[in-house]
């Protein structure tokens, strides 16, 4: 059974930064999967915020473009989400997930309620104004 584990969430003030990390159970290599960070805010659907496809191309939601950066450390098999200039609307639970679908398709079905691929349990981010 594959396990993805997120860490690094917390509470920050508006304008602050956090770095989320995602690690995987033994034998699961991020280099062979597309990886995405999703966000679930109260009353909203799962929103894809940043993703890295198999070929290394990155995709960002318009709401986080220029503020969030997804990266992958192959030596430690860890995926990161660096979040800068955080805003109250960034508050939510952040999930790391892995799949082999095209990113936009993956984000679309997630928004419609289908959690395709492997997902972690989430880490909570709270941004206060």
Backbone as JSON Lines, residues from 0, in Angstrom:
{"i":0,"aa":"X","n":[0.84,-1.18,0.0],"ca":[0.0,0.0,0.0],"c":[0.89,1.24,0.0]}
{"i":1,"aa":"X","n":[0.64,2.13,-0.94],"ca":[1.42,3.36,-1.04],"c":[0.92,4.36,-0.01]}
{"i":2,"aa":"X","n":[1.87,4.99,0.64],"ca":[1.52,6.05,1.58],"c":[2.29,7.31,1.22]}
{"i":3,"aa":"X","n":[1.57,8.4,1.11],"ca":[2.17,9.71,0.94],"c":[1.92,10.49,2.22]}
{"i":4,"aa":"X","n":[2.96,11.15,2.71],"ca":[2.85,11.84,3.99],"c":[3.28,13.29,3.81]}
{"i":5,"aa":"X","n":[2.36,14.2,4.1],"ca":[2.65,15.62,4.03],"c":[3.08,16.15,5.4]}
{"i":6,"aa":"X","n":[3.9,17.18,5.38],"ca":[4.29,17.87,6.61],"c":[4.6,19.31,6.28]}
{"i":7,"aa":"X","n":[4.71,20.12,7.32],"ca":[5.1,21.51,7.13],"c":[3.99,22.53,7.24]}
{"i":8,"aa":"X","n":[2.77,22.06,7.42],"ca":[1.67,22.99,7.57],"c":[1.76,23.73,8.9]}
{"i":9,"aa":"X","n":[0.95,24.75,9.04],"ca":[0.93,25.53,10.28],"c":[0.13,26.79,10.11]}
{"i":10,"aa":"X","n":[0.31,27.68,11.08],"ca":[-0.4,28.96,11.06],"c":[0.59,30.09,10.86]}
{"i":11,"aa":"X","n":[0.3,30.95,9.91],"ca":[1.16,32.09,9.63],"c":[0.28,33.32,9.4]}
{"i":12,"aa":"X","n":[0.92,34.47,9.47],"ca":[0.21,35.69,9.14],"c":[0.31,35.97,7.65]}
{"i":13,"aa":"X","n":[-0.6,36.77,7.2],"ca":[-0.6,37.16,5.79],"c":[0.77,37.73,5.4]}
{"i":14,"aa":"X","n":[1.28,37.28,4.26],"ca":[2.59,37.69,3.8],"c":[3.7,36.73,4.19]}
{"i":15,"aa":"X","n":[3.39,35.8,5.06],"ca":[4.38,34.83,5.51],"c":[4.62,33.71,4.51]}
{"i":16,"aa":"X","n":[5.51,32.8,4.91],"ca":[5.88,31.69,4.03],"c":[5.83,30.37,4.79]}
{"i":17,"aa":"X","n":[5.58,29.33,4.04],"ca":[5.65,27.97,4.56],"c":[6.2,27.08,3.46]}
{"i":18,"aa":"X","n":[6.84,26.01,3.87],"ca":[7.27,25.0,2.9],"c":[6.68,23.67,3.31]}
{"i":19,"aa":"X","n":[5.89,23.12,2.42],"ca":[5.3,21.81,2.65],"c":[6.18,20.74,2.02]}
{"i":20,"aa":"X","n":[6.22,19.58,2.68],"ca":[7.0,18.45,2.16],"c":[6.09,17.25,2.0]}
{"i":21,"aa":"X","n":[6.45,16.42,1.07],"ca":[5.69,15.19,0.83],"c":[6.69,14.06,0.62]}
{"i":22,"aa":"X","n":[6.58,13.03,1.44],"ca":[7.42,11.86,1.29],"c":[6.54,10.65,1.0]}
{"i":23,"aa":"X","n":[7.17,9.6,0.5],"ca":[6.42,8.42,0.09],"c":[6.95,7.18,0.79]}
{"i":24,"aa":"X","n":[6.13,6.17,0.84],"ca":[6.54,4.9,1.41],"c":[7.61,4.26,0.54]}
{"i":25,"aa":"X","n":[8.33,3.34,1.13],"ca":[9.47,2.71,0.46],"c":[9.05,2.08,-0.86]}
{"i":26,"aa":"X","n":[9.85,2.33,-1.88],"ca":[9.61,1.74,-3.18],"c":[8.8,2.6,-4.12]}
{"i":27,"aa":"X","n":[8.18,3.64,-3.63],"ca":[7.39,4.53,-4.47],"c":[8.25,5.72,-4.85]}
{"i":28,"aa":"X","n":[8.56,5.84,-6.12],"ca":[9.47,6.88,-6.57],"c":[8.7,7.97,-7.3]}
{"i":29,"aa":"X","n":[8.82,9.19,-6.83],"ca":[8.12,10.32,-7.46],"c":[8.58,10.54,-8.9]}
{"i":30,"aa":"X","n":[9.77,10.08,-9.23],"ca":[10.27,10.3,-10.58],"c":[9.44,9.56,-11.64]}
{"i":31,"aa":"X","n":[8.64,8.6,-11.24],"ca":[7.85,7.83,-12.18],"c":[6.37,8.2,-12.17]}
{"i":32,"aa":"X","n":[6.07,9.31,-11.5],"ca":[4.67,9.75,-11.4],"c":[4.61,11.26,-11.59]}
{"i":33,"aa":"X","n":[3.48,11.72,-12.03],"ca":[3.19,13.15,-11.92],"c":[2.75,13.41,-10.48]}
{"i":34,"aa":"X","n":[3.13,14.56,-9.96],"ca":[2.8,14.88,-8.58],"c":[2.08,16.22,-8.54]}
{"i":35,"aa":"X","n":[1.12,16.31,-7.67],"ca":[0.37,17.55,-7.54],"c":[0.08,17.85,-6.08]}
{"i":36,"aa":"X","n":[0.0,19.13,-5.81],"ca":[-0.52,19.59,-4.53],"c":[-1.93,20.1,-4.77]}
{"i":37,"aa":"X","n":[-2.84,19.62,-3.94],"ca":[-4.22,20.08,-3.98],"c":[-4.53,20.81,-2.68]}
{"i":38,"aa":"X","n":[-5.53,21.65,-2.76],"ca":[-5.96,22.4,-1.58],"c":[-7.46,22.22,-1.43]}
{"i":39,"aa":"X","n":[-7.88,22.0,-0.18],"ca":[-9.31,21.91,0.11],"c":[-9.63,22.95,1.16]}
{"i":40,"aa":"X","n":[-10.39,23.94,0.75],"ca":[-10.81,25.0,1.66],"c":[-12.26,24.74,2.07]}
{"i":41,"aa":"X","n":[-12.65,25.26,3.23],"ca":[-14.02,25.04,3.69],"c":[-15.05,25.5,2.66]}
{"i":42,"aa":"X","n":[-15.98,24.61,2.35],"ca":[-17.04,24.95,1.42],"c":[-16.65,24.94,-0.04]}
{"i":43,"aa":"X","n":[-15.44,24.5,-0.33],"ca":[-14.98,24.49,-1.71],"c":[-14.58,23.09,-2.14]}
{"i":44,"aa":"X","n":[-14.37,22.93,-3.45],"ca":[-13.93,21.66,-3.99],"c":[-12.41,21.56,-3.9]}
{"i":45,"aa":"X","n":[-11.89,20.36,-4.11],"ca":[-10.45,20.19,-4.18],"c":[-9.91,21.0,-5.37]}
{"i":46,"aa":"X","n":[-8.94,21.83,-5.08],"ca":[-8.36,22.68,-6.1],"c":[-6.89,22.31,-6.3]}
{"i":47,"aa":"X","n":[-6.54,22.03,-7.54],"ca":[-5.14,21.8,-7.85],"c":[-4.41,23.13,-7.79]}
{"i":48,"aa":"X","n":[-3.3,23.21,-7.05],"ca":[-2.58,24.48,-6.95],"c":[-1.22,24.43,-7.64]}
{"i":49,"aa":"X","n":[-0.57,23.28,-7.61],"ca":[0.74,23.16,-8.26],"c":[0.99,21.71,-8.6]}
{"i":50,"aa":"X","n":[1.6,21.47,-9.74],"ca":[1.86,20.11,-10.17],"c":[3.15,20.04,-10.97]}
{"i":51,"aa":"X","n":[3.74,18.86,-10.93],"ca":[4.91,18.59,-11.75],"c":[4.65,17.3,-12.5]}
{"i":52,"aa":"X","n":[4.67,17.36,-13.82],"ca":[4.39,16.19,-14.63],"c":[5.63,15.33,-14.77]}
{"i":53,"aa":"X","n":[5.45,14.17,-15.38],"ca":[6.56,13.22,-15.53],"c":[7.77,13.83,-16.23]}
{"i":54,"aa":"X","n":[7.53,14.73,-17.16],"ca":[8.64,15.33,-17.9],"c":[9.23,16.55,-17.2]}
{"i":55,"aa":"X","n":[8.74,16.79,-15.97],"ca":[9.28,17.9,-15.19],"c":[8.6,19.23,-15.39]}
{"i":56,"aa":"X","n":[7.63,19.26,-16.3],"ca":[6.93,20.52,-16.53],"c":[6.05,20.84,-15.32]}
{"i":57,"aa":"X","n":[6.03,22.11,-14.95],"ca":[5.22,22.53,-13.8],"c":[3.98,23.28,-14.26]}
{"i":58,"aa":"X","n":[2.95,23.15,-13.47],"ca":[1.67,23.8,-13.71],"c":[1.22,24.44,-12.41]}
{"i":59,"aa":"X","n":[0.69,25.65,-12.5],"ca":[0.23,26.35,-11.32],"c":[-1.17,26.91,-11.55]}
{"i":60,"aa":"X","n":[-1.94,26.93,-10.48],"ca":[-3.22,27.63,-10.55],"c":[-2.95,29.13,-10.63]}
{"i":61,"aa":"X","n":[-3.81,29.83,-11.31],"ca":[-3.63,31.27,-11.47],"c":[-3.53,31.97,-10.1]}
{"i":62,"aa":"X","n":[-4.25,31.45,-9.13],"ca":[-4.31,32.1,-7.82],"c":[-3.0,32.03,-7.05]}
{"i":63,"aa":"X","n":[-2.1,31.13,-7.45],"ca":[-0.84,30.98,-6.72],"c":[0.37,31.27,-7.59]}
{"i":64,"aa":"X","n":[0.15,31.54,-8.86],"ca":[1.26,31.76,-9.79],"c":[2.13,32.92,-9.31]}
{"i":65,"aa":"X","n":[3.42,32.66,-9.24],"ca":[4.36,33.68,-8.79],"c":[4.6,33.65,-7.29]}
{"i":66,"aa":"X","n":[3.79,32.92,-6.56],"ca":[3.94,32.84,-5.1],"c":[4.33,31.44,-4.63]}
{"i":67,"aa":"X","n":[3.83,30.42,-5.32],"ca":[4.1,29.03,-4.93],"c":[5.06,28.41,-5.92]}
{"i":68,"aa":"X","n":[5.89,27.5,-5.42],"ca":[6.83,26.78,-6.28],"c":[6.84,25.31,-5.87]}
{"i":69,"aa":"X","n":[6.61,24.45,-6.84],"ca":[6.7,23.02,-6.59],"c":[8.08,22.55,-7.04]}
{"i":70,"aa":"X","n":[8.67,21.66,-6.26],"ca":[9.97,21.12,-6.63],"c":[10.08,19.69,-6.13]}
{"i":71,"aa":"X","n":[11.09,19.01,-6.63],"ca":[11.27,17.61,-6.27],"c":[12.74,17.35,-6.02]}
{"i":72,"aa":"X","n":[13.05,16.71,-4.92],"ca":[14.42,16.3,-4.61],"c":[14.52,14.81,-4.86]}
{"i":73,"aa":"X","n":[15.15,14.43,-5.94],"ca":[15.23,13.02,-6.3],"c":[16.13,12.23,-5.33]}
{"i":74,"aa":"X","n":[17.09,12.89,-4.74],"ca":[18.0,12.2,-3.82],"c":[17.26,11.71,-2.57]}
{"i":75,"aa":"X","n":[16.31,12.49,-2.14],"ca":[15.56,12.12,-0.93],"c":[14.13,11.68,-1.26]}
{"i":76,"aa":"X","n":[13.8,11.69,-2.55],"ca":[12.44,11.3,-2.98],"c":[11.38,12.11,-2.22]}
{"i":77,"aa":"X","n":[11.56,13.41,-2.25],"ca":[10.67,14.32,-1.54],"c":[10.17,15.38,-2.51]}
{"i":78,"aa":"X","n":[8.92,15.72,-2.38],"ca":[8.32,16.79,-3.17],"c":[7.99,17.94,-2.23]}
{"i":79,"aa":"X","n":[8.28,19.14,-2.67],"ca":[8.08,20.32,-1.84],"c":[7.07,21.27,-2.49]}
{"i":80,"aa":"X","n":[6.45,22.05,-1.64],"ca":[5.66,23.19,-2.11],"c":[6.1,24.39,-1.27]}
{"i":81,"aa":"X","n":[6.86,25.27,-1.89],"ca":[7.26,26.51,-1.24],"c":[6.16,27.54,-1.45]}
{"i":82,"aa":"X","n":[5.65,28.06,-0.37],"ca":[4.54,29.01,-0.45],"c":[4.97,30.33,0.16]}
{"i":83,"aa":"X","n":[5.04,31.34,-0.67],"ca":[5.43,32.68,-0.24],"c":[4.27,33.64,-0.36]}
{"i":84,"aa":"X","n":[4.4,34.76,0.34],"ca":[3.36,35.8,0.29],"c":[1.97,35.2,0.5]}
{"i":85,"aa":"X","n":[1.86,34.44,1.54],"ca":[0.59,33.75,1.79],"c":[-0.52,34.73,2.1]}
{"i":86,"aa":"X","n":[-1.72,34.36,1.67],"ca":[-2.9,35.18,1.85],"c":[-3.96,34.38,2.6]}
{"i":87,"aa":"X","n":[-4.89,35.05,3.25],"ca":[-5.94,34.32,3.98],"c":[-6.69,33.31,3.1]}
{"i":88,"aa":"X","n":[-6.84,33.64,1.82],"ca":[-7.55,32.72,0.92],"c":[-6.75,31.48,0.59]}
{"i":89,"aa":"X","n":[-5.5,31.41,1.04],"ca":[-4.7,30.2,0.88],"c":[-4.97,29.19,1.99]}
{"i":90,"aa":"X","n":[-5.76,29.58,2.96],"ca":[-6.09,28.69,4.07],"c":[-6.8,27.44,3.58]}
{"i":91,"aa":"X","n":[-6.4,26.3,4.12],"ca":[-7.03,25.05,3.74],"c":[-6.16,23.87,4.13]}
{"i":92,"aa":"X","n":[-6.62,22.7,3.78],"ca":[-5.83,21.5,3.95],"c":[-5.16,21.17,2.62]}
{"i":93,"aa":"X","n":[-3.87,20.98,2.67],"ca":[-3.08,20.73,1.46],"c":[-2.73,19.25,1.37]}
{"i":94,"aa":"X","n":[-2.99,18.7,0.21],"ca":[-2.76,17.29,-0.05],"c":[-1.71,17.12,-1.14]}
{"i":95,"aa":"X","n":[-0.83,16.17,-0.91],"ca":[0.1,15.73,-1.94],"c":[-0.52,14.5,-2.61]}
{"i":96,"aa":"X","n":[-0.42,14.43,-3.92],"ca":[-0.99,13.31,-4.65],"c":[-0.13,12.94,-5.84]}
{"i":97,"aa":"X","n":[-0.24,11.7,-6.26],"ca":[0.52,11.22,-7.41],"c":[-0.4,10.44,-8.34]}
{"i":98,"aa":"X","n":[-0.22,10.66,-9.62],"ca":[-1.06,9.99,-10.62],"c":[-0.3,10.01,-11.94]}
{"i":99,"aa":"X","n":[-0.88,9.37,-12.95],"ca":[-0.26,9.41,-14.27],"c":[-1.17,10.05,-15.31]}
{"i":100,"aa":"X","n":[-2.21,10.7,-14.87],"ca":[-3.1,11.41,-15.79],"c":[-2.45,12.72,-16.22]}
{"i":101,"aa":"X","n":[-2.89,13.25,-17.35],"ca":[-2.52,14.64,-17.69],"c":[-3.0,15.57,-16.58]}
{"i":102,"aa":"X","n":[-2.19,16.58,-16.27],"ca":[-2.45,17.42,-15.11],"c":[-3.82,18.07,-15.17]}
{"i":103,"aa":"X","n":[-4.16,18.66,-16.27],"ca":[-5.43,19.4,-16.32],"c":[-6.63,18.47,-16.18]}
{"i":104,"aa":"X","n":[-6.52,17.28,-16.73],"ca":[-7.59,16.29,-16.56],"c":[-7.68,15.88,-15.09]}
{"i":105,"aa":"X","n":[-6.54,15.66,-14.48],"ca":[-6.48,15.25,-13.08],"c":[-7.11,16.32,-12.19]}
{"i":106,"aa":"X","n":[-6.76,17.59,-12.46],"ca":[-7.31,18.67,-11.64],"c":[-8.82,18.79,-11.84]}
{"i":107,"aa":"X","n":[-9.25,18.56,-13.07],"ca":[-10.68,18.72,-13.35],"c":[-11.5,17.67,-12.62]}
{"i":108,"aa":"X","n":[-11.07,16.41,-12.66],"ca":[-11.85,15.37,-12.0],"c":[-11.76,15.49,-10.49]}
{"i":109,"aa":"X","n":[-10.65,16.04,-9.99],"ca":[-10.55,16.27,-8.54],"c":[-11.55,17.32,-8.1]}
{"i":110,"aa":"X","n":[-11.68,18.35,-8.93],"ca":[-12.65,19.4,-8.62],"c":[-14.07,18.87,-8.63]}
{"i":111,"aa":"X","n":[-14.28,17.83,-9.4],"ca":[-15.61,17.22,-9.47],"c":[-15.8,16.14,-8.42]}
{"i":112,"aa":"X","n":[-14.79,15.95,-7.56],"ca":[-14.96,15.05,-6.43],"c":[-14.3,13.69,-6.56]}
{"i":113,"aa":"X","n":[-13.52,13.46,-7.62],"ca":[-12.86,12.16,-7.79],"c":[-11.39,12.29,-7.44]}
{"i":114,"aa":"X","n":[-10.99,11.56,-6.41],"ca":[-9.59,11.6,-5.96],"c":[-8.81,10.5,-6.66]}
{"i":115,"aa":"X","n":[-8.36,10.8,-7.87],"ca":[-7.63,9.83,-8.68],"c":[-6.19,9.72,-8.21]}
{"i":116,"aa":"X","n":[-5.65,8.51,-8.24],"ca":[-4.26,8.31,-7.87],"c":[-4.07,8.09,-6.38]}
{"i":117,"aa":"X","n":[-2.85,8.35,-5.92],"ca":[-2.5,8.19,-4.52],"c":[-2.51,9.54,-3.82]}
{"i":118,"aa":"X","n":[-3.09,9.6,-2.66],"ca":[-3.22,10.85,-1.91],"c":[-2.72,10.68,-0.49]}
{"i":119,"aa":"X","n":[-2.13,11.74,0.04],"ca":[-1.77,11.75,1.44],"c":[-2.96,12.16,2.29]}
{"i":120,"aa":"X","n":[-2.71,12.27,3.59],"ca":[-3.78,12.61,4.53],"c":[-3.97,14.12,4.67]}
{"i":121,"aa":"X","n":[-3.04,14.88,4.19],"ca":[-3.19,16.34,4.21],"c":[-2.48,16.99,5.37]}
{"i":122,"aa":"X","n":[-2.15,18.26,5.17],"ca":[-1.56,19.08,6.23],"c":[-2.28,20.43,6.2]}
{"i":123,"aa":"X","n":[-2.59,20.93,7.36],"ca":[-3.41,22.11,7.48],"c":[-2.58,23.39,7.42]}
{"i":124,"aa":"X","n":[-3.04,24.34,6.62],"ca":[-2.41,25.66,6.52],"c":[-3.46,26.71,6.87]}
{"i":125,"aa":"X","n":[-3.11,27.56,7.81],"ca":[-4.0,28.64,8.21],"c":[-3.27,29.96,8.08]}
{"i":126,"aa":"X","n":[-3.83,30.87,7.31],"ca":[-3.23,32.18,7.1],"c":[-4.18,33.23,7.68]}
{"i":127,"aa":"X","n":[-3.68,33.98,8.63],"ca":[-4.51,35.01,9.26],"c":[-4.15,36.38,8.7]}
{"i":128,"aa":"X","n":[-5.13,37.24,8.69],"ca":[-4.91,38.58,8.13],"c":[-4.37,39.54,9.17]}
